[in-house]
Amino acid sequence: MARFLKDRSKAKGMVPGSLVLIGKQKMEKTVIQYMQIDTETLVEEEVSSTREALDKINPEAVNWINIYGIHDLDMIQTLGSEFELPALLLEDILNTDQQPKYDNGETYDAFIMKMMHQVENSNRIHAEQITIILRKDCIITLQERRGDVFTPVRERIRKNKGRIRSHGNDYLAYALMDTIVDNYTILIENIGTKVEDLEDRLFRQMDTKIVEEIYQFKTELNYLRKSIRPVRDFLVLLNRTEDSYIQEKNQKFLADLYELAVQCTDAIELYNSLVSDQLNIYNSNMSNKMNEVMKTLTIFASIFIPLTFVAGIYGMNFRYMPELDYKYSYPILWGIILLLAGGLLYYFKRKKWL
């Protein structure tokens, strides 16, 4: 359960707004990329500081500052000072266990989300915290590590596909959030396929490996729900907020994104219910299997009780037992034993206990 709540001991006793990284450092050095976009030109370069990126901002273009690595506290502090970001928001950026949220400030809209990655050759899911800060003049994204999360968006920009170059910074923010939510749907679909395949195996084999997989799927689905449900909730709030930096012409795209988030949460609830049903089926099958074993053992015990009684009588050490001197006593005894056993089996069969 470590993924659900990370170690916050470093922040213990500190005042709200203190800059402390909660989580693991995932890069050795922070990398800052700057992209300036308009309908005609594209500038894409790596800069040495947030100050350099700030100086390059063109109010007439779409400006995207992307930061890989959030472990540099001095850089985060400088970012807050230069872009007028409050200390509480900076604290949330550094807390990689922060629940997804929307923060509507005087000069910005901030969106904290989780980008999910499925571990290769495993059913486990890891999350990377991504912060998207939308200002009137630019958009700032912060990622824990370098990766290909936003590669599809960058490719659309480079190939001048879609509306990103002409619809402003707020549309770019929507496109990035849409990429994250789209990735949720892919992960949920992959898990759903495996859950459905598990149902077929459930009736063919009964071993502990299956129940381990069921519990793992349940854990991963709960982890997804923890990360996706707040996104759905803050998209509702964002659509109702009148002073956000999302232009009216782009509000319809947020409504579409909300519907996609609702589909994701509904699918998670559906698969969570299916996994719970599978666990119940597994437990019922194991119980039925145990009942079959107990029934078989009980039947054998019931058959051998009278046979043991007969054998016990003739195993007694009395001196005078007339049957012992009779020539055919032994085969007669075996006949009685076989008749008792056969009669009991016939009786159990008639009662449909077998």
C-alpha positions in Angstrom: 0.0 0.0 0.0 3.0 2.3 -0.1 1.9 3.8 -3.4 -1.3 5.1 -1.8 0.5 7.2 0.8 4.1 8.2 0.5 6.5 9.1 3.3 5.7 12.6 4.6 8.1 12.5 7.5 10.4 15.2 5.9 7.5 17.7 6.0 6.6 17.0 9.6 6.5 20.1 11.7 7.1 22.5 8.8 4.8 25.5 8.1 2.4 25.3 5.1 4.1 26.3 1.9 7.5 24.9 2.8 9.4 23.5 -0.1 10.1 19.8 0.5 10.2 17.1 -2.1 7.9 14.3 -1.1 8.8 11.3 -3.2 11.9 10.1 -5.1 14.3 12.2 -7.1 14.0 10.7 -10.7 16.5 12.8 -12.6 20.0 14.0 -11.8 19.7 17.4 -13.4 16.6 19.5 -14.2 16.0 20.2 -17.9 14.0 23.2 -19.1 12.5 23.2 -22.7 10.9 26.2 -24.3 8.6 26.1 -27.3 7.1 29.2 -29.0 4.3 28.5 -31.5 2.2 30.5 -33.9 0.5 29.8 -37.2 3.7 30.5 -39.2 6.7 29.7 -37.0 7.9 27.2 -34.4 10.8 27.8 -32.0 11.9 24.8 -30.0 15.0 24.9 -27.7 16.5 24.0 -24.4 17.1 26.9 -22.0 19.3 27.2 -19.0 16.9 28.8 -16.5 13.2 29.8 -16.0 14.4 33.4 -16.3 15.7 32.8 -19.8 12.4 31.2 -20.7 10.4 34.1 -19.2 12.4 36.6 -21.3 11.6 34.7 -24.5 7.8 34.7 -24.0 5.9 36.3 -26.9 2.4 37.5 -25.8 1.2 37.1 -29.4 2.1 33.4 -29.6 1.6 30.2 -27.7 4.4 29.7 -25.2 5.1 26.4 -23.7 7.7 25.9 -20.9 8.3 22.3 -20.0 10.4 21.3 -17.0 11.8 17.8 -16.5 12.7 17.1 -12.9 11.2 18.8 -9.8 13.8 18.0 -7.3 15.7 21.3 -7.6 14.1 23.4 -4.8 16.0 26.6 -5.7 14.6 26.3 -9.3 11.1 25.7 -8.0 11.5 28.7 -5.7 12.7 30.9 -8.5 9.9 29.7 -10.7 7.4 30.8 -8.1 8.9 34.2 -7.8 9.2 34.9 -11.5 5.8 33.7 -12.4 4.0 34.9 -9.3 3.0 31.4 -8.1 2.0 31.0 -4.4 4.0 28.9 -2.0 1.1 26.5 -1.4 1.0 25.7 -5.1 4.8 25.1 -5.1 4.3 22.8 -2.2 1.7 20.8 -4.1 4.1 20.6 -7.1 6.8 19.0 -4.9 4.4 16.6 -3.2 4.3 13.7 -5.7 1.6 12.0 -3.6 -0.7 15.0 -4.2 -4.2 14.1 -5.2 -5.2 15.5 -8.6 -6.7 18.9 -8.2 -7.5 22.2 -9.9 -6.3 25.5 -8.4 -7.8 28.7 -9.7 -5.4 31.6 -8.8 -5.5 35.3 -9.7 -2.9 34.9 -12.4 -3.1 31.2 -13.3 -5.1 28.0 -13.5 -3.1 25.0 -12.2 -4.0 21.4 -12.9 -2.2 18.6 -11.0 -2.7 15.2 -12.6 -1.2 11.7 -12.7 0.2 10.2 -15.9 -0.1 6.4 -15.7 2.5 3.9 -17.0 2.0 0.1 -17.1 5.1 -1.7 -16.1 6.4 -3.9 -19.0 5.6 -7.6 -18.6 3.5 -6.8 -15.5 0.0 -5.8 -14.4 1.4 -3.2 -12.1 0.8 0.5 -12.8 3.2 3.4 -11.9 2.2 7.0 -11.8 4.1 10.2 -12.6 2.8 13.5 -11.3 2.4 16.2 -13.9 1.5 19.8 -13.2 0.0 22.1 -15.8 0.0 25.8 -15.1 -2.0 27.9 -17.5 -1.3 31.7 -17.6 -2.6 34.3 -20.0 0.9 34.5 -21.7 2.1 31.0 -21.4 1.7 27.4 -20.2 4.2 25.7 -17.8 4.3 21.9 -17.3 6.4 20.1 -14.7 7.2 16.4 -14.9 9.1 14.2 -12.5 11.3 12.8 -15.3 12.0 13.0 -19.0 9.6 10.8 -21.0 7.3 10.6 -24.0 4.1 11.6 -22.2 3.4 14.6 -24.5 5.2 13.4 -27.6 1.8 13.1 -29.6 1.1 16.8 -28.8 4.6 17.9 -29.8 4.3 15.9 -33.1 0.9 17.7 -33.9 2.6 21.0 -33.2 5.6 20.2 -35.4 3.4 19.0 -38.3 1.0 21.9 -37.8 -2.0 19.5 -37.3 -5.1 20.5 -35.5 -5.9 23.8 -33.7 -3.0 24.1 -31.3 -1.1 26.7 -33.2 -4.1 29.0 -33.5 -6.3 28.4 -30.5 -4.1 29.8 -27.7 -2.3 28.6 -24.6 -5.6 27.4 -23.1 -6.2 25.0 -26.0 -2.7 23.6 -25.5 -3.5 23.0 -21.9 -6.6 21.1 -22.9 -4.6 19.1 -25.5 -2.1 18.0 -22.8 -4.9 17.1 -20.3 -6.6 15.2 -23.2 -3.4 13.2 -23.8 -3.3 12.2 -20.1 -7.0 11.1 -20.0 -6.6 9.3 -23.3 -3.8 7.3 -21.7 -6.2 6.4 -18.9 -8.7 4.9 -21.4 -5.9 2.7 -22.9 -4.8 1.4 -19.5 -8.3 0.7 -18.4 -9.0 -1.1 -21.7 -5.8 -3.3 -21.3 -6.8 -4.1 -17.7 -10.4 -4.8 -18.7 -9.2 -7.3 -21.4 -7.0 -9.2 -18.9 -9.9 -9.2 -16.3 -12.2 -10.7 -18.9 -9.6 -13.3 -19.9 -9.2 -14.2 -16.2 -12.9 -15.0 -16.0 -12.4 -17.8 -18.7 -9.5 -19.2 -16.8 -11.4 -19.1 -13.5 -13.6 -22.1 -14.6 -10.8 -24.1 -16.0 -8.2 -24.0 -13.3 -8.2 -23.4 -9.5 -4.9 -22.3 -8.1 -3.5 -19.5 -5.9 -2.0 -17.8 -8.9 -5.5 -16.8 -10.1 -6.5 -15.3 -6.8 -3.2 -13.4 -6.6 -4.0 -11.9 -10.0 -7.5 -11.0 -8.9 -6.2 -9.1 -5.9 -3.5 -7.4 -8.1 -6.2 -6.2 -10.5 -8.3 -5.0 -7.7 -5.4 -3.0 -6.3 -4.5 -1.4 -9.7 -8.2 -0.5 -10.3 -8.4 1.2 -7.0 -5.2 3.1 -7.7 -6.6 4.2 -11.0 -9.9 5.3 -9.4 -7.9 7.3 -6.8 -6.1 9.2 -9.6 -9.0 9.6 -12.1 -12.0 10.4 -10.1 -10.6 13.8 -8.9 -9.9 14.7 -12.5 -13.6 14.1 -13.3 -14.6 16.2 -10.3 -12.3 19.2 -11.1 -13.4 19.2 -14.7 -16.9 19.9 -13.5 -15.6 22.7 -11.3 -13.6 24.1 -14.2 -16.6 24.2 -16.5 -18.5 26.2 -13.8 -15.7 28.6 -13.0 -16.2 32.0 -14.7 -12.8 33.5 -14.0 -10.6 30.7 -15.4 -8.1 31.2 -18.2 -10.0 28.9 -20.5 -11.5 30.9 -23.3 -15.2 30.5 -24.1 -14.5 29.1 -27.5 -12.6 26.2 -25.9 -15.0 25.4 -23.2 -16.8 22.8 -25.4 -13.5 20.8 -25.5 -13.4 20.6 -21.7 -17.0 19.3 -21.8 -15.9 16.5 -24.1 -12.9 15.8 -21.8 -15.3 15.6 -18.9 -17.4 13.0 -20.7 -14.3 10.9 -21.4 -13.3 11.1 -17.7 -16.8 9.9 -16.7 -16.5 7.0 -19.1 -13.1 6.1 -17.5 -14.6 6.2 -13.9 -17.6 4.2 -15.0 -15.4 1.6 -16.7 -13.3 1.3 -13.5 -16.4 0.8 -11.4 -17.6 -1.9 -13.8 -14.3 -3.8 -13.8 -13.9 -3.4 -10.1 -17.3 -5.0 -9.7 -16.4 -7.7 -12.1 -13.2 -8.5 -10.2 -15.1 -8.7 -6.9 -17.6 -11.1 -8.6 -14.6 -13.2 -9.8 -13.2 -13.3 -6.3 -16.6 -14.5 -5.0 -16.8 -17.1 -7.8 -13.3 -18.3 -6.9 -14.2 -18.6 -3.2 -17.5 -20.3 -4.1 -15.7 -22.8 -6.3 -13.1 -23.5 -3.6 -15.9 -24.0 -1.1 -17.8 -26.3 -3.5 -14.6 -28.3 -4.1 -14.0 -28.6 -0.4 -17.6 -29.7 0.0 -17.1 -32.4 -2.7 -14.0 -33.6 -0.9 -15.9 -33.7 2.5 -18.8 -35.5 0.9 -16.5 -38.2 -0.5 -14.7 -38.6 2.8 -18.0 -38.8 4.7 -19.4 -41.4 2.3 -16.3 -43.6 2.8 -16.5 -43.1 6.5 -20.2 -44.1 6.5 -19.4 -47.2 4.5 -16.5 -48.3 6.8 -18.3 -47.7 10.1 -20.4 -50.9 9.8 -17.5 -52.8 8.3 -15.3 -51.7 11.2 -18.1 -52.9 13.5 -18.2 -56.3 11.9 -14.4 -56.6 11.9 -14.3 -55.4 15.5 -16.7 -58.2 16.6 -14.6 -60.9 15.1 -11.4 -59.3 16.3 -12.4 -59.8 19.9 -10.4 -62.3 22.0 -13.2 -64.4 23.4 -12.4 -68.1 23.8 -15.8 -69.4 22.7 -17.1 -68.0 19.3 -19.0 -70.7 17.4 -18.4 -69.1 14.0 -14.7 -69.4 14.3 -14.9 -73.2 14.1 -17.2 -73.2 11.1 -15.5 -74.1 7.8 -17.0 -71.3 5.7 -16.9 -68.5 8.3 -14.2 -66.5 6.5 -15.9 -66.3 3.1 -19.2 -65.6 4.8 -17.7 -62.7 6.7 -16.3 -61.3 3.4 -19.7 -61.7 1.8 -21.3 -59.8 4.7 -18.7 -57.0 4.3 -19.3 -56.7 0.5 -23.0 -56.8 0.9 -22.9 -54.0 3.5 -20.6 -51.9 1.3 -22.6 -52.5 -1.9 -25.9 -51.9 -0.1 -24.7 -48.6 1.3 -23.4 -47.4 -2.1 -26.7 -48.3 -3.7 -28.6 -46.4 -0.9 -26.4 -43.3 -1.4 -26.9 -43.5 -5.1 -30.7 -43.7 -4.7 -30.6 -40.6 -2.4 -28.4 -38.8 -5.1 -25.7 -38.3 -2.6 -23.2 -39.7 -5.1 
